[in-house]
Amino acid sequence: MSELNPGSSQGVPDAADEKRRLLGQEGGVVPRTIAVTVLGLMWLATSPFCFSQTRQTRDRQLEEALANITLLKRVVNEQDRRIADLEKRVETLHNQFIQQVTGGDIPWLSPSAWGRVKAGMSRTQVEQILGPPTSVDSVLTYQTLVYKAYVPGAGALTGTVLIESDRVSELSPPEF
């Protein structure tokens, strides 16, 4: 039995004795309650129920992430398609503008014409594609065909073709 308070009468525990027993002295209720609570929390933390919730949460998050990735891929593909369409439209509008400004009789003002000129072509082939140059600079066996024009709104456009021994060796199209 517990030690009695000297002020208590006839071996009956007083309030101080009861308080000491509840607060953990003499094997009281509080330490046992704490121990049971800690053991319960440890069991809950290591139980399959707790792990399955975590696994389910991760699986759901993974599914959401995969859905977001799929959506982003679709958006990127759509943006790529739209950009390609816009680039084609800009080139078409640019060509229409050049034809309006020049009356359509200057073939070298077309980016597609420059795309057809390849290394190794003869000067005659180049002139069939681009038309006659605005000037020619010659040094020994080298010729530089210069294509230059002022286009309102675009400024000066200049392109050159370097011819060596009657063959294209270098090409510098204008920056359209």
Secondary structure per residue as TSV (DSSP state, phi and psi in degrees):
chain	resnum	aa	ss	phi	psi
A	1	M	-	360.0	167.1
A	2	S	-	-80.2	158.3
A	3	E	-	-70.3	137.4
A	4	L	-	-90.8	149.2
A	5	N	-	-71.6	134.8
A	6	P	T	-58.0	-23.7
A	7	G	T	-86.8	-3.9
A	8	S	S	-83.7	155.7
A	9	S	S	-106.5	136.9
A	10	Q	T	53.2	40.7
A	11	G	T	71.6	12.5
A	12	V	-	-90.2	127.0
A	13	P	-	-65.6	139.0
A	14	D	-	-93.8	-174.0
A	15	A	H	-63.4	-37.1
A	16	A	H	-64.8	-40.1
A	17	D	H	-62.7	-44.2
A	18	E	H	-64.0	-39.9
A	19	K	H	-63.6	-43.5
A	20	R	H	-62.2	-39.7
A	21	R	H	-66.9	-41.7
A	22	L	H	-71.4	-32.7
A	23	L	T	-81.9	1.3
A	24	G	T	116.6	-9.6
A	25	Q	T	-80.7	143.3
A	26	E	T	64.2	40.2
A	27	G	S	65.9	44.0
A	28	G	-	-74.8	-174.2
A	29	V	H	-74.2	-36.9
A	30	V	H	-61.4	-49.2
A	31	P	H	-61.4	-38.6
A	32	R	H	-65.6	-39.6
A	33	T	H	-64.3	-42.8
A	34	I	H	-64.3	-44.1
A	35	A	H	-62.3	-45.0
A	36	V	H	-64.6	-40.3
A	37	T	H	-63.8	-44.8
A	38	V	H	-63.2	-45.0
A	39	L	H	-62.8	-39.0
A	40	G	H	-64.2	-42.6
A	41	L	H	-66.2	-38.7
A	42	M	H	-64.3	-42.6
A	43	W	H	-62.8	-44.2
A	44	L	H	-63.5	-40.2
A	45	A	H	-66.8	-30.6
A	46	T	H	-101.3	4.7
A	47	S	S	-76.1	152.1
A	48	P	H	-60.2	-29.6
A	49	F	H	-58.9	-45.7
A	50	C	H	-65.9	-43.5
A	51	F	H	-67.6	-38.0
A	52	S	H	-66.3	-34.3
A	53	Q	H	-64.4	-42.1
A	54	T	H	-65.0	-43.4
A	55	R	H	-63.6	-42.6
A	56	Q	H	-63.0	-40.9
A	57	T	H	-63.4	-43.9
A	58	R	H	-64.2	-42.0
A	59	D	H	-61.5	-41.9
A	60	R	H	-65.1	-42.1
A	61	Q	H	-65.1	-38.5
A	62	L	H	-64.9	-43.0
A	63	E	H	-62.4	-41.0
A	64	E	H	-64.1	-41.4
A	65	A	H	-64.8	-42.1
A	66	L	H	-64.7	-39.1
A	67	A	H	-63.6	-40.6
A	68	N	H	-65.6	-40.0
A	69	I	H	-63.6	-43.6
A	70	T	H	-60.7	-44.0
A	71	L	H	-62.3	-44.1
A	72	L	H	-63.9	-38.7
A	73	K	H	-62.7	-40.9
A	74	R	H	-63.4	-42.2
A	75	V	H	-64.0	-43.8
A	76	V	H	-63.1	-43.4
A	77	N	H	-62.1	-41.2
A	78	E	H	-64.1	-41.8
A	79	Q	H	-63.9	-41.5
A	80	D	H	-59.7	-44.4
A	81	R	H	-62.7	-44.3
A	82	R	H	-64.3	-39.9
A	83	I	H	-63.7	-44.0
A	84	A	H	-61.5	-42.4
A	85	D	H	-62.4	-42.8
A	86	L	H	-65.5	-39.9
A	87	E	H	-62.9	-40.7
A	88	K	H	-63.2	-42.1
A	89	R	H	-64.6	-42.6
A	90	V	H	-61.6	-43.6
A	91	E	H	-63.3	-41.7
A	92	T	H	-62.9	-46.5
A	93	L	H	-63.2	-39.4
A	94	H	H	-62.9	-45.7
A	95	N	H	-62.9	-39.7
A	96	Q	H	-63.8	-41.0
A	97	F	H	-63.2	-46.8
A	98	I	H	-60.5	-42.6
A	99	Q	H	-65.2	-37.8
A	100	Q	H	-66.5	-42.7
A	101	V	H	-70.0	-40.7
A	102	T	H	-98.8	-4.9
A	103	G	T	79.1	8.9
A	104	G	T	77.8	8.6
A	105	D	-	-102.5	13.5
A	106	I	-	-119.9	92.6
A	107	P	G	-65.4	-28.9
A	108	W	G	-69.1	-11.5
A	109	L	G	-80.7	6.8
A	110	S	S	-103.8	124.8
A	111	P	H	-58.9	-32.8
A	112	S	H	-67.3	-31.2
A	113	A	H	-64.4	-43.1
A	114	W	H	-64.5	-31.9
A	115	G	H	-67.7	-21.0
A	116	R	H	-86.0	-15.9
A	117	V	-	-81.2	128.4
A	118	K	-	-126.7	155.1
A	119	A	T	-60.0	140.3
A	120	G	T	96.1	-11.3
A	121	M	-	-71.5	156.1
A	122	S	-	-82.4	165.6
A	123	R	H	-61.7	-38.0
A	124	T	H	-62.5	-43.0
A	125	Q	H	-63.0	-41.4
A	126	V	H	-61.2	-45.9
A	127	E	H	-68.7	-27.2
A	128	Q	H	-67.7	-32.7
A	129	I	H	-85.2	-50.7
A	130	L	H	-93.4	-17.0
A	131	G	-	90.6	179.0
A	132	P	S	-69.5	142.9
A	133	P	-	-70.8	157.9
A	134	T	S	-76.2	-25.9
A	135	S	E	-157.9	161.9
A	136	V	E	-132.8	129.2
A	137	D	E	-108.2	127.6
A	138	S	E	-121.3	136.6
A	139	V	E	-142.8	113.1
A	140	L	T	52.4	-116.1
A	141	T	T	-95.3	6.2
A	142	Y	E	-102.8	140.0
A	143	Q	E	-131.6	137.7
A	144	T	E	-113.7	115.8
A	145	L	E	-86.7	120.5
A	146	V	E	-107.2	128.2
A	147	Y	E	-116.9	113.7
A	148	K	E	-140.7	137.1
A	149	A	E	-156.0	154.6
A	150	Y	E	-100.4	123.4
A	151	V	E	-113.6	120.0
A	152	P	T	-55.7	132.0
A	153	G	T	87.6	-21.4
A	154	A	T	-112.6	-18.3
A	155	G	E	84.9	-158.1
A	156	A	E	-81.2	130.2
A	157	L	E	-112.9	130.1
A	158	T	E	-135.7	132.6
A	159	G	E	-134.3	149.0
A	160	T	E	-133.4	151.0
A	161	V	E	-129.2	121.5
A	162	L	E	-93.0	123.4
A	163	I	E	-110.5	127.6
A	164	E	E	-126.0	121.4
A	165	S	T	53.8	46.0
A	166	D	T	62.9	25.5
A	167	R	E	-134.6	143.2
A	168	V	E	-67.2	124.6
A	169	S	E	-113.9	-21.2
A	170	E	E	-153.4	145.7
A	171	L	E	-135.5	130.7
A	172	S	E	-130.3	91.1
A	173	P	-	-69.9	158.7
A	174	P	-	-65.6	156.9
A	175	E	-	-90.0	95.2
A	176	F	-	-72.6	360.0
